[in-house]
């Protein structure tokens, strides 16, 4: 969502569709795997554009199973979204919530071990996406993890068909549009490189997703 939604019930239903897609169609698993690869007993994570915070909650639960102490700061520019996220996650003590702009993060360099950003990059044209990626890299000690859609005609058709299974107006409109606005893997790597990432690499994921990370930590 790029702005406040008048019908909160409709927005919550749309967020449930997104959480379902993340859990079942490849949005959550790549982020979980990225954190599992980091050999640390304690991690501080920032989630930029956190939405309903379904992925931070999944990360916290996975970390708890593995005996890793994980805290996630859920950042979104929308207070409406943050209020819904607090309610959806039951105010889990491992999660904190901050209203701020991802393009101007209110944190010092390297303030977090990992900064994640899921299903947000496609909302921004290159002129805005590049500063966002620069900020993600700046505040990450290890790596940013950006998981997003991959643009292709097949992805558009598949997403359009999936969106028809929902009765939610926002899902039916936004899901296909998001694929149209998404970047290709090569475009995402080029954006990250221009934003100052040292060794950006992209992993193609199932269900037309991709994960962008930086191979060189600070």
Secondary structure by P-SEA (a helix, b strand, c coil): cccccccaaaaaaaaaaaaaaaacccccaaaaaaaaaccccbbbbbbcccccaaaaaaaaaaaaaaccbbbbbbbbccaaaaaaaaaaacccccbbbbbccccccccccccccbbbbccccccccaaaaaaaaaaaaaacccbbbbbbbbbcaaaaaaaaaaaaacccccccccaaaaaaacccaaaaaaaaaaacccbbbbbbbccbbbbbbbcccc
